[in-house]
Amino acid sequence: MPAKVKILVVGLGNMGASHASAYHRNDGFEIVGLVSRSIKTRTDIPPELDGYPTFADYGEALAATRPDAVSINTWPNTHAEYAFMAFDAGCHVFMEKPIATNNEDAQKVVDAAHAANRKLVLGYILRVHPSWVKFIEVGKTLGKPLVMRLNLNQQSSGPAWTWHKNLIDSLIPIVDCGVHYVDVMCQLTGAKPVRVHGIGASLWADATKQNYGHLHVTFDDGSVGWYEAGWGPMMSEVAFFVKDVIGPNGCVSIVVPQDGEGEAKSDKLSDSADIDQHTKTNALKIHYAAVDENKNFAKPDEIMSMEDEPGHQDLCDREQAFFLKAIHEDLDLTDSMNAAVNSLRIVLAAEESIQTEKAVHLD
């Protein structure tokens, strides 16, 4: 049996705590330290993580624990620097998205992983989600070109008010969350993105950057897609979750209940900010475009139930099981690393488009 992978967990927010829980329950890992700059005043650390060594400084923790791997779940503007430090220390890296906050650093992180001969797994949670895998599988049968309509707007209240505001200090919503969804577009089309256009607006006086954005992507196979994201206490919960792909042969949609009636209380996340809702699908609805001799639809719509799909913590468990597999089986992660660089390039082009008020043409 392979030796346990000694892992240092850096960042204990929503995703960091979930990944730490996954390591705690996976016999293939041994947590050697938990790092949070506010560790001395934190009162929200899950009880199951009590007893592990804690650190306020990442560099000190890296030197003291000498881990085999590092899990980076901090603010996006620290990702590249922390990854370089981990690779320099000979560690494998799991990193929450995005890989960096600019294209140059993103490529440098991938190059550093190759140079160190260490594994780099990015937290693209939809890639391990069976419902999303099926959504993409069905989407690929719809013919070309594809029209892809995706959004995830989040109403900020309670804890979400603070972490949305802090996230915007690093990246605007269509960049931070957008990498997931343009990655889905790239998987659906298998095509090269050639042109990106973005628009944005500032609706939240407490945020340092635009809290709403919309991006459009054109691919070299004629496919087009849009993604919309907004955070803030003013965001609407009507149609906050749209996941729709249309092709010549029909369409497939992720169907979830959306009644717009969720309460935004100070002690409760609004429905759209509930992290479990971000990956929940409930069902896929498949529509077939073929018609008979009377021009009526030849086949009825199909509802594919996803009621038994994994929850958020289960998905984090799957990500870390894959990370462990990548280390033990020496998996080639070149494609997934390049995909992370590519998806970041697209969303950053959208941000550039907002700033320049011009479409950005990609090489």
C-alpha positions in Angstrom: 0.0 0.0 0.0 1.4 3.4 -0.9 2.6 5.7 1.9 0.1 8.4 2.9 0.5 11.7 1.1 1.4 14.4 3.7 -0.6 17.4 2.9 -0.6 21.0 4.0 -3.9 22.8 3.6 -3.7 26.6 3.0 -6.9 28.6 3.3 -9.9 27.4 5.3 -12.8 29.3 3.7 -15.8 27.6 2.0 -13.7 25.5 -0.3 -10.6 25.1 1.9 -12.6 23.7 4.8 -14.4 21.3 2.4 -11.1 20.1 0.9 -9.6 19.7 4.4 -12.6 17.6 5.4 -12.0 15.4 2.3 -8.3 14.9 3.3 -9.3 14.1 6.9 -11.6 11.3 5.7 -9.4 9.9 3.0 -7.0 7.2 4.3 -4.5 8.1 1.5 -3.8 11.5 3.0 -2.3 12.8 6.2 -2.9 16.4 7.1 0.3 17.8 8.6 -0.9 21.4 9.0 -3.8 23.9 8.5 -2.9 27.5 7.4 -5.0 30.6 7.8 -3.8 34.1 8.4 -6.6 34.5 11.0 -6.2 31.1 12.5 -5.8 32.5 16.1 -9.2 34.2 16.0 -11.1 31.6 13.9 -14.1 30.1 15.6 -15.6 28.4 12.5 -13.0 25.6 12.0 -15.0 22.3 11.6 -14.7 20.2 14.8 -13.4 17.2 12.9 -10.2 19.3 12.1 -9.4 19.9 15.8 -6.0 18.7 16.8 -4.1 19.3 13.5 -1.2 21.7 13.7 -2.2 25.2 12.8 -0.2 28.1 11.3 -0.8 31.7 10.5 2.1 31.9 7.9 2.3 29.7 4.8 6.1 30.0 4.5 6.7 28.9 8.1 4.2 26.1 7.7 5.9 24.8 4.6 9.3 24.8 6.2 8.0 23.2 9.5 5.8 20.4 8.1 7.8 19.4 5.0 4.7 18.1 3.2 4.4 16.0 0.0 1.6 18.1 -1.3 0.0 21.5 -0.7 -3.7 22.4 -1.1 -4.1 26.1 -2.0 -7.5 27.5 -1.3 -6.7 31.2 -0.7 -7.7 34.4 -2.4 -6.9 34.2 -6.1 -4.2 36.9 -6.0 -2.0 34.5 -3.9 -2.4 31.4 -6.0 0.6 31.7 -8.3 3.0 32.8 -5.6 1.9 30.0 -3.3 2.2 27.4 -6.1 5.7 28.5 -6.9 6.7 28.1 -3.2 5.2 24.6 -3.1 6.9 23.4 -6.3 10.2 24.9 -5.0 9.7 22.7 -1.9 9.2 19.6 -4.0 5.4 19.4 -3.4 2.5 18.4 -5.6 -0.2 21.0 -5.7 -4.0 21.0 -5.6 -5.2 24.6 -6.3 -8.6 26.1 -6.3 -9.5 28.0 -9.4 -8.4 30.2 -11.0 -4.8 29.2 -11.6 -3.6 32.8 -11.4 -4.9 36.4 -11.9 -3.1 37.0 -15.2 -2.1 35.0 -18.2 1.7 35.2 -17.7 1.5 33.9 -14.2 -0.9 31.1 -15.3 1.6 29.8 -17.8 4.4 30.1 -15.4 2.6 28.0 -12.8 2.1 25.2 -15.4 5.8 25.5 -16.5 6.9 25.3 -12.9 4.8 22.1 -12.4 6.5 20.5 -15.4 10.0 21.7 -14.3 9.5 20.3 -10.8 7.9 17.1 -12.2 5.1 17.6 -9.7 1.4 17.2 -10.2 -0.9 20.2 -10.4 -4.6 19.6 -10.1 -7.0 22.5 -10.5 -10.3 22.8 -8.6 -12.6 22.6 -11.6 -15.3 20.9 -9.6 -17.7 20.5 -12.6 -15.2 18.1 -14.2 -15.9 15.5 -11.5 -19.6 16.1 -11.4 -21.5 13.2 -13.1 -24.5 15.4 -14.0 -22.3 18.0 -15.7 -20.3 15.3 -17.4 -23.6 13.9 -18.8 -24.7 17.5 -19.7 -21.5 17.9 -21.8 -21.9 14.4 -23.3 -25.4 15.1 -24.5 -24.4 18.6 -25.7 -21.8 17.0 -28.0 -24.6 15.1 -29.8 -26.5 18.3 -30.7 -24.5 19.0 -33.9 -22.6 22.2 -34.8 -22.6 25.1 -34.3 -23.7 25.2 -30.6 -25.3 28.1 -28.7 -24.4 28.0 -25.0 -26.2 30.0 -22.4 -24.8 29.9 -18.9 -25.1 32.1 -15.8 -24.7 32.1 -12.0 -25.8 35.2 -10.2 -25.5 35.3 -6.4 -27.4 37.4 -3.9 -25.1 38.5 -1.1 -26.3 38.3 2.5 -24.9 37.2 5.8 -21.5 35.5 5.4 -21.8 35.7 1.6 -21.9 39.5 1.8 -18.4 39.5 3.2 -16.8 36.8 1.1 -18.3 38.1 -2.2 -17.0 41.6 -1.4 -13.5 40.2 -0.5 -13.4 38.1 -3.7 -14.2 41.1 -5.9 -11.0 42.7 -4.5 -9.1 40.0 -6.4 -11.3 39.3 -9.4 -14.6 40.4 -10.9 -17.3 37.7 -10.9 -17.2 36.8 -14.6 -13.4 36.1 -14.1 -13.6 34.2 -10.8 -16.6 32.0 -11.6 -16.4 32.3 -15.3 -13.4 29.9 -15.7 -15.7 27.0 -14.8 -18.2 27.8 -17.4 -16.0 28.8 -20.3 -14.2 25.5 -19.6 -17.5 23.8 -20.1 -18.0 25.7 -23.4 -14.5 24.6 -24.5 -15.3 20.9 -23.7 -18.6 21.1 -25.5 -17.2 22.5 -28.7 -13.7 21.1 -28.8 -13.0 24.3 -30.7 -10.7 27.3 -30.5 -12.0 30.5 -29.0 -11.3 33.4 -31.4 -13.2 36.4 -30.2 -14.4 37.6 -26.8 -16.6 40.6 -25.8 -17.6 41.7 -22.3 -19.8 44.2 -20.6 -20.0 45.1 -17.0 -21.6 47.4 -14.4 -21.0 48.6 -10.9 -24.1 48.3 -8.7 -22.5 47.7 -5.3 -21.0 50.8 -3.6 -19.1 48.6 -1.1 -17.3 46.7 -3.8 -14.0 47.9 -5.2 -14.7 46.6 -8.8 -17.6 45.9 -11.0 -19.9 43.4 -9.4 -21.9 42.4 -12.6 -20.6 41.2 -15.9 -21.5 39.4 -19.1 -19.2 37.8 -21.6 -19.6 36.5 -25.1 -17.3 34.0 -26.8 -17.1 33.0 -30.5 -15.4 29.8 -31.5 -13.7 28.9 -34.8 -16.4 26.2 -35.5 -19.1 28.9 -35.5 -20.3 28.1 -31.9 -21.1 31.0 -29.6 -21.7 31.2 -25.9 -22.5 33.7 -23.2 -21.9 33.7 -19.4 -23.4 36.1 -16.9 -22.3 36.6 -13.3 -23.2 39.1 -10.6 -22.7 39.3 -6.8 -24.2 41.6 -4.4 -27.2 42.2 -2.1 -29.2 43.7 -5.0 -29.0 40.7 -7.4 -32.2 39.0 -8.6 -32.9 35.4 -7.7 -35.2 35.1 -10.8 -33.4 33.0 -13.4 -30.1 33.2 -11.4 -29.2 29.7 -12.7 -29.3 29.1 -16.4 -27.5 26.2 -18.0 -28.6 25.7 -21.6 -27.0 24.3 -24.8 -28.7 24.4 -28.2 -27.6 22.8 -31.5 -29.1 21.9 -34.8 -30.3 18.6 -33.4 -32.0 20.0 -30.3 -31.1 21.3 -26.8 -30.2 20.1 -23.3 -30.8 22.1 -20.2 -30.1 21.7 -16.5 -33.3 22.1 -14.7 -33.5 23.3 -11.1 -36.3 24.8 -9.0 -36.1 28.6 -9.2 -39.0 30.4 -7.6 -37.2 33.7 -6.7 -38.7 33.5 -3.2 -35.7 32.7 -1.1 -35.3 34.9 1.9 -32.0 36.9 2.4 -31.6 36.9 6.2 -28.5 38.0 8.0 -28.1 34.5 9.5 -28.8 32.6 6.3 -27.4 32.5 2.8 -29.8 33.4 0.1 -30.6 30.5 -2.3 -28.3 31.8 -5.0 -25.3 32.1 -2.7 -25.8 28.7 -1.2 -22.7 26.8 -2.4 -24.7 23.5 -2.7 -26.9 25.2 -5.3 -24.0 26.0 -7.6 -23.5 22.4 -8.7 -27.0 21.0 -8.0 -28.9 19.9 -11.2 -32.0 18.0 -10.2 -32.6 16.9 -13.8 -31.5 17.3 -17.4 -34.2 18.2 -20.0 -33.4 17.0 -23.5 -35.3 18.3 -26.5 -35.0 16.7 -29.9 -35.4 18.9 -33.0 -36.3 16.2 -35.5 -39.9 16.4 -36.9 -42.1 13.9 -38.8 -43.8 14.3 -42.1 -46.4 16.5 -40.4 -43.7 18.7 -38.9 -44.6 17.6 -35.4 -41.8 16.6 -33.1 -40.8 13.0 -33.8 -39.6 12.3 -30.3 -40.9 13.7 -27.0 -38.7 15.7 -24.7 -36.8 13.5 -22.2 -36.3 14.3 -18.5 -33.2 12.6 -17.0 -33.4 12.6 -13.2 -30.3 13.5 -11.3 -31.8 13.2 -7.8 -29.1 10.9 -6.6 -26.3 13.2 -7.7 -23.4 13.9 -5.2 -23.6 17.0 -3.0 -20.9 19.7 -2.6 -18.8 17.8 0.0 -19.0 14.6 -2.1 -17.7 16.5 -5.1 -14.8 17.8 -3.1 -14.1 14.2 -2.0 -14.0 13.2 -5.6 -11.6 16.0 -6.5 -9.2 14.9 -3.8 -9.5 11.2 -4.7 -8.5 12.2 -8.2 -5.6 14.3 -6.8 -4.4 11.2 -4.9 -4.8 9.0 -8.0 -2.8 11.5 -10.1 0.1 11.4 -7.6 0.2 7.6 -7.1 -0.4 6.7 -10.8 1.7 9.5 -12.2 -1.1 10.7 -14.4 -0.3 13.1 -17.3 -2.2 16.3 -16.4 -1.0 18.3 -19.4 -4.5 18.7 -21.0 -6.2 19.8 -17.8 -3.5 22.3 -16.9 -3.6 23.8 -20.4 -7.4 23.9 -20.2 -7.1 26.0 -17.0 -4.7 28.4 -18.7 -7.1 28.6 -21.7 -10.2 29.3 -19.6 -8.5 32.0 -17.7 -7.3 33.6 -21.0 -10.9 33.8 -22.2 -12.3 35.4 -19.0 -9.4 37.9 -18.8 -10.1 38.8 -22.4 -13.7 39.6 -21.4 -12.4 41.9 -18.6 -10.0 43.6 -21.1 -13.0 44.1 -23.4 -15.0 45.8 -20.7 -12.1 48.1 -20.0 -11.3 48.9 -23.7 -15.0 48.8 -24.9 -13.8 46.7 -27.8 -14.0 43.0 -28.7 -10.8 41.1 -28.1 -9.5 38.8 -30.8 -7.5 35.8 -29.5 -4.5 34.3 -31.2 
